[in-house]
Amino acid sequence: MASGMSGMRWIAACAMGGVALTSVSSCVGLFELDDYQGVAPELCELLRTCYGDDFYEGCLERVTTHLEDADAELRAAYLQSFADERCLESCTSARRCLDDPPLCDGGHADCAQDEHCCGFLVGNTACDAGSCCASDGVACSADGDCCDGSCDGGICGGVACLVPGEDCDEDFECCTEICLRGRCSENACLPDGSECIESAECCNGFCDENVCREPECKPEGRPCALGNECCGGFCVPEPNSELGGVCSFGECLPPNSFCNQDTPCCTGRCDPKFNRCTDECAAVGESCLQGACCGGAECSDAGCLCRPDSFPCTDGKDCCSGVCSPNLVCQSDNMCNVAGDPCSEPKQCCSERCGENLCCASTQCHNPCVVGPPLHAMCTTNQKKSDCIQQICQTSPSCCCGGWDDNCVGQFSQCIGNACSMPVP
């Protein structure tokens, strides 16, 4: 960041109360409104520091050009909002200030990323195929307005989404796809699990070890003594840990943990030189001439073969059995039933979900107002919606064993007492 207090930093400091003036407008008056050249280097340098060189490519040229091409009134309005929104105060505020004209563009404008389109913060617009367009769930007047090319009933995709500030139960209900503590949130803030630099970036207000998370738990790789200390719920024994264990996302050691053999590592690879779990290994199907195969897969002339039962996996294609359990461990087909198979108790199912209609449920969840994979009552925390899905599973088993089709959508819409073309209450 440039040293000293430039004109733009003076505006930001004044807006934060650093200068005792009667209003932000008089504060902005201390800076020559026509001398806007200081905006681009300050804003772009903060964005680069926060998010890296590739986040907003050509930032200096783009911001400078958009301000130069704007008329004096719009340019003055932007400088005013630059102070009001404290654009240089944090990473989040810097990104938020990209969503103000003239820096952003309207619908059908050329773009290279979502941040080029006005309304990206609240999920109204996105950059698709090089053009700014309306996102799913947003009002439209023609098919060409929508990113998916479908304006159904005046709404892109046919299902309205909830705007930031409205009550929600699931992420998919929100235009921004961020439901935080029962309210839709702007995507200017980062949801839990995202990389962060400062707490102001995180929706929950906490940046712990460069990751947005609630402070009550310990992140992956941190020493632990009790399982409930860890965000992932697993405290795996590790010989080198000062407390006796290390937090992990499963019953295995995460990368960089101390190890003396491959088996306890989540990646299935213990570097013998440093005695540390590492992910520097070849995946299934890749050549293994230069190193070991991940997850205990066998190395052959054709590359890494599939992984046997009980070895770590990310999906079924990693496993010889074709089944990767919810605990991310390869299992034989006869060890658990896949979605749609009969069941009498959850442990019989690979998804560990046995529906009321006695068939194994899918782990995939989506908006029940749209067609998609079969649903399960556990896919929503809203009791009314959950009861509706459970009722549909009992009367129409195919909705929860085969697929969630138009018939299932219709039943759900009727059950909640509101058309699915409107926001689900």
C-alpha positions in Angstrom: 0.0 0.0 0.0 1.3 3.5 -0.8 2.7 5.4 2.2 1.3 8.6 3.6 -2.4 9.7 3.4 -3.4 10.4 -0.2 -6.6 12.2 -1.1 -8.5 9.0 -1.2 -7.2 7.9 2.2 -8.2 11.4 3.5 -11.7 10.8 2.3 -11.9 7.4 3.9 -10.4 8.6 7.2 -12.8 11.5 7.3 -15.8 9.2 6.7 -14.7 7.1 9.6 -14.6 10.0 11.9 -10.9 10.8 11.6 -11.8 14.5 10.9 -14.5 16.3 12.9 -16.8 17.8 10.2 -20.5 18.2 10.1 -21.1 15.8 7.2 -19.5 13.4 4.8 -20.4 15.8 2.0 -18.3 18.6 3.5 -15.6 16.0 4.1 -15.6 15.1 0.4 -15.4 18.8 -0.3 -11.9 18.8 1.1 -10.9 16.7 -1.9 -11.0 18.0 -5.5 -13.9 16.0 -7.0 -12.3 16.4 -10.5 -9.1 15.0 -9.2 -10.2 11.4 -9.1 -7.0 9.9 -10.3 -6.1 8.7 -6.8 -9.1 6.3 -6.7 -7.8 3.7 -9.1 -4.3 3.1 -7.6 -5.5 3.0 -4.0 -8.5 0.8 -4.7 -6.7 -1.6 -7.0 -3.7 -1.9 -4.6 -6.0 -2.9 -1.8 -7.9 -5.4 -4.0 -4.5 -6.9 -5.1 -3.3 -7.2 -1.5 -6.5 -8.8 -0.4 -7.3 -11.2 -3.2 -4.2 -11.5 -5.3 -3.0 -10.3 -8.7 -5.5 -12.3 -10.7 -8.7 -11.3 -8.9 -9.5 -8.1 -10.9 -7.4 -8.2 -14.0 -6.6 -4.9 -15.5 -7.9 -3.1 -12.5 -5.9 0.1 -12.8 -6.9 0.6 -16.5 -10.5 -0.4 -16.0 -11.2 1.8 -13.0 -9.4 4.8 -14.5 -11.2 4.5 -17.8 -14.6 4.1 -16.3 -14.2 7.2 -14.1 -12.7 9.2 -17.0 -15.6 8.3 -19.3 -18.3 9.1 -16.7 -19.9 12.5 -16.6 -19.0 14.9 -13.8 -22.2 14.3 -11.9 -21.9 10.5 -11.8 -18.2 10.7 -11.0 -19.0 13.0 -8.1 -21.7 10.6 -6.8 -19.1 7.8 -6.9 -16.6 9.7 -4.9 -19.3 10.5 -2.4 -20.2 6.8 -2.1 -16.5 6.0 -1.9 -16.4 7.9 1.3 -19.8 6.7 2.6 -18.9 3.0 2.0 -15.4 3.4 3.4 -13.9 1.7 0.4 -10.4 1.6 1.7 -11.3 0.4 5.2 -11.2 -3.4 4.5 -11.0 -6.0 1.8 -14.8 -6.5 1.9 -15.6 -2.8 1.6 -13.1 -2.5 -1.4 -14.9 -5.3 -3.2 -18.3 -3.8 -2.3 -17.3 -0.5 -4.0 -16.9 -2.3 -7.3 -20.7 -2.6 -7.4 -21.3 1.1 -7.9 -21.6 2.9 -11.2 -19.6 3.9 -13.2 -17.2 1.1 -12.2 -19.8 -1.6 -12.9 -21.9 -2.1 -16.1 -25.5 -2.9 -16.7 -27.2 -5.9 -18.4 -25.8 -7.2 -21.7 -22.5 -5.3 -21.3 -19.2 -7.0 -22.0 -17.6 -8.5 -19.0 -14.9 -10.9 -17.8 -16.1 -11.6 -14.3 -19.1 -11.1 -12.1 -17.6 -8.0 -10.4 -17.9 -6.2 -13.7 -21.7 -6.3 -13.6 -23.8 -4.0 -11.5 -25.9 -6.0 -9.0 -23.4 -8.8 -8.5 -23.3 -8.2 -4.7 -26.9 -9.1 -4.1 -26.9 -11.9 -6.7 -29.0 -10.1 -9.3 -26.5 -10.3 -12.1 -23.6 -12.5 -13.2 -21.1 -12.6 -16.1 -22.0 -15.4 -18.4 -20.3 -16.1 -21.7 -18.7 -12.6 -21.6 -22.0 -10.7 -21.1 -23.7 -9.3 -18.0 -27.1 -11.1 -17.5 -29.7 -11.7 -14.8 -29.2 -14.6 -12.5 -31.7 -17.4 -11.7 -34.5 -16.2 -9.5 -34.3 -12.5 -10.7 -37.1 -10.7 -12.5 -36.9 -10.6 -16.3 -38.9 -9.5 -19.3 -37.4 -11.7 -22.0 -35.3 -14.9 -22.3 -32.3 -12.9 -23.5 -32.2 -11.1 -20.1 -31.3 -14.4 -18.2 -28.0 -16.1 -18.0 -29.7 -19.5 -18.5 -31.8 -18.1 -21.4 -35.1 -18.9 -19.7 -37.5 -16.2 -18.5 -40.4 -18.2 -17.1 -43.3 -16.2 -15.7 -41.2 -13.0 -15.4 -38.5 -14.8 -13.4 -35.2 -16.2 -14.7 -35.5 -20.0 -14.2 -39.1 -19.7 -13.0 -38.4 -19.6 -9.3 -38.0 -16.3 -7.4 -35.0 -16.0 -5.0 -34.8 -14.1 -1.8 -32.8 -10.9 -1.6 -30.2 -10.1 1.1 -31.9 -9.3 4.5 -34.9 -11.7 3.9 -35.4 -14.7 6.1 -34.2 -18.0 4.8 -33.6 -21.6 5.7 -31.2 -22.9 3.0 -28.5 -21.3 0.8 -30.3 -22.1 -2.4 -33.3 -19.9 -1.5 -31.1 -16.8 -1.6 -30.2 -14.9 -4.8 -26.6 -14.8 -3.4 -26.8 -18.5 -2.3 -25.6 -17.4 1.2 -28.1 -18.0 4.0 -26.4 -16.9 7.2 -28.1 -17.3 10.6 -31.6 -17.3 9.0 -31.0 -14.3 6.8 -29.9 -14.0 3.1 -26.5 -12.2 3.0 -24.6 -10.2 0.4 -21.9 -12.2 -1.3 -19.5 -9.3 -0.6 -18.8 -11.2 2.7 -17.3 -14.6 2.7 -19.1 -17.6 4.1 -17.6 -20.1 6.6 -14.7 -22.1 5.2 -13.5 -19.3 2.8 -10.0 -18.1 2.9 -9.7 -14.7 4.5 -7.2 -12.0 5.6 -9.2 -10.1 8.1 -12.4 -10.6 10.2 -14.2 -7.8 8.3 -14.3 -10.0 5.2 -16.2 -12.8 6.9 -20.0 -13.0 7.1 -19.7 -14.3 10.7 -17.2 -11.6 11.7 -14.4 -14.0 12.5 -11.2 -14.8 10.5 -9.3 -17.6 12.3 -6.1 -18.9 10.8 -7.0 -17.2 7.5 -10.3 -19.1 7.3 -13.8 -17.7 8.0 -15.2 -19.8 10.8 -17.0 -19.6 14.2 -14.4 -19.2 16.9 -15.8 -21.9 19.1 -14.0 -24.7 17.3 -10.5 -25.5 16.1 -9.7 -25.7 12.4 -8.1 -28.6 10.5 -4.5 -29.2 11.4 -4.7 -27.6 14.9 -3.7 -29.7 18.0 -6.7 -31.1 19.9 -7.5 -33.3 22.9 -11.3 -33.7 22.5 -13.3 -34.4 19.4 -15.8 -31.6 20.0 -13.0 -29.1 20.0 -12.6 -29.5 16.2 -14.7 -27.8 13.5 -14.7 -31.0 11.5 -15.7 -33.1 14.6 -12.6 -35.4 14.4 -9.6 -35.3 16.7 -7.3 -37.9 15.2 -4.4 -39.2 17.4 -1.0 -37.8 16.1 2.3 -38.8 17.8 3.8 -35.3 17.4 0.8 -33.3 18.7 1.3 -31.5 22.0 -2.2 -32.4 23.0 -2.2 -35.9 21.6 -4.3 -35.3 18.5 -4.9 -33.1 15.5 -8.2 -31.8 14.1 -9.3 -33.3 10.8 -12.3 -33.5 8.5 -12.4 -37.3 8.9 -11.0 -40.3 10.8 -7.5 -39.7 9.2 -4.6 -37.2 9.5 -4.9 -34.0 7.4 -1.9 -32.8 5.3 1.2 -31.7 7.2 0.4 -33.9 10.2 3.2 -36.1 11.6 3.1 -39.7 10.4 5.3 -42.8 10.1 3.3 -44.7 7.5 0.8 -44.0 4.7 -2.3 -45.5 6.2 -3.3 -42.8 8.8 -3.0 -39.9 6.2 -6.2 -38.7 4.6 -4.3 -38.5 1.3 -2.8 -42.0 1.8 0.7 -40.6 1.4 3.3 -40.1 4.2 6.4 -38.4 3.0 9.2 -40.6 4.4 11.7 -37.8 4.1 9.8 -35.4 6.4 7.4 -37.8 8.1 4.5 -35.6 7.1 1.2 -36.4 5.4 1.3 -34.9 2.0 -1.0 -34.6 -1.0 1.9 -34.7 -3.5 0.8 -38.0 -5.0 -0.7 -39.2 -8.2 -4.5 -39.6 -8.5 -6.3 -42.6 -9.8 -5.7 -42.8 -13.6 -2.6 -40.6 -13.5 0.9 -41.7 -14.2 2.7 -42.9 -11.0 6.2 -43.2 -12.5 7.4 -40.1 -10.6 5.7 -40.8 -7.3 3.3 -42.8 -5.2 -0.4 -43.2 -5.8 -2.8 -41.3 -3.5 -5.0 -43.2 -1.1 -3.1 -46.5 -1.4 -4.1 -47.1 -5.0 -1.9 -49.6 -6.8 0.7 -48.3 -9.3 0.9 -50.0 -12.7 2.3 -49.3 -16.1 -1.1 -47.8 -17.0 -1.0 -45.5 -14.0 -2.6 -45.5 -10.6 -5.4 -48.1 -10.3 -8.5 -47.9 -8.2 -8.4 -47.9 -4.4 -9.4 -50.9 -2.4 -12.0 -51.0 0.4 -11.3 -48.9 3.5 -9.0 -46.4 1.7 -9.8 -42.7 1.5 -11.8 -41.4 -1.5 -13.4 -38.3 -2.8 -16.1 -40.0 -5.0 -17.0 -43.5 -6.3 -14.7 -43.3 -9.4 -11.7 -43.5 -7.0 -12.8 -46.8 -5.6 -12.6 -50.3 -7.1 -16.0 -51.0 -5.7 -17.4 -47.8 -7.2 -18.8 -46.7 -3.8 -17.3 -43.9 -1.7 -19.1 -43.8 1.6 -20.3 -40.6 3.4 -17.2 -40.9 5.5 -15.0 -40.7 2.4 -13.9 -44.3 2.6 -14.1 -46.9 -0.2 -16.7 -49.6 0.4 -17.7 -52.7 -1.5 -21.2 -52.6 -3.1 -22.5 -55.2 -0.7 -21.5 -53.1 2.3 -24.1 -50.4 1.8 -27.1 -49.7 -0.4 -27.1 -46.8 -2.9 -29.9 -44.3 -3.3 -33.2 -46.0 -4.3 -32.3 -49.3 -2.8 -34.5 -50.7 0.0 -33.6 -50.2 3.6 -34.9 -50.7 7.2 -32.3 -48.5 9.0 -29.9 -45.7 8.1 -26.7 -47.8 8.5 -27.7 -50.0 5.6 -27.5 -47.0 3.2 -24.3 -45.5 1.8 -25.9 -42.1 2.4 -26.8 -43.1 6.0 -30.3 -41.9 5.2 -33.2 -44.3 5.2 -36.4 -42.5 4.2 -39.9 -43.0 5.6 -40.7 -45.0 2.4 -38.0 -47.5 3.3 -35.6 -46.6 0.5 -32.1 -45.2 0.7 -32.2 -41.5 0.1 -29.7 -39.4 -1.9 -27.3 -37.0 -0.1 -27.9 -34.4 -2.8 -30.1 -31.4 -1.8 -31.6 -28.7 -4.0 -34.5 -26.3 -4.1 -37.7 -28.4 -3.9 -39.3 -25.9 -6.3 -37.2 -27.2 -9.1 -36.7 -30.5 -10.8 -33.6 -32.5 -9.7 -32.3 -35.5 -7.9 -34.5 -37.3 -5.3 -34.9 -35.3 -2.0 -34.9 -36.2 1.6 -36.7 -34.5 4.5 -33.3 -33.8 6.1 -32.5 -31.5 3.1 -34.1 -28.6 4.9 -34.1 -27.3 8.5 -37.6 -25.6 8.0 -40.1 -27.9 9.7 -43.0 -27.1 7.4 -40.9 -27.8 4.3 -39.4 -31.0 5.9 -42.9 -32.3 6.7 -44.1 -31.6 3.2 -41.1 -33.5 1.7 -41.7 -36.4 4.1 -45.4 -36.5 3.2 -44.5 -36.6 -0.5 -42.0 -39.4 0.0 -44.7 -41.5 1.6 -47.4 -40.9 -1.1 -45.0 -40.8 -4.1 -41.9 -42.9 -3.3 -40.4 -42.2 -6.7 -39.8 -38.5 -5.6 -37.4 -39.6 -2.9 -36.0 -42.8 -4.6 -36.0 -42.0 -8.3 -36.0 -38.3 -9.0 -37.7 -35.1 -8.0 -39.8 -34.4 -11.1 -42.6 -31.9 -12.1 -45.2 -34.0 -10.2 -43.1 -33.8 -7.0 -42.6 -30.0 -7.5 -46.4 -29.6 -7.9 -47.1 -31.5 -4.7 -44.6 -29.5 -2.8 -46.0 -26.2 -4.1 -49.5 -27.2 -3.0 -48.3 -28.4 0.4 -46.6 -25.2 1.3 -49.6 -23.2 0.2 -47.8 -21.0 -2.3 -46.9 -21.3 -5.9 -43.3 -22.2 -6.5 -42.9 -19.3 -8.8 -42.9 -17.2 -5.7 -40.4 -17.2 -2.8 -41.0 -20.1 -0.5 -42.1 -18.8 2.9 
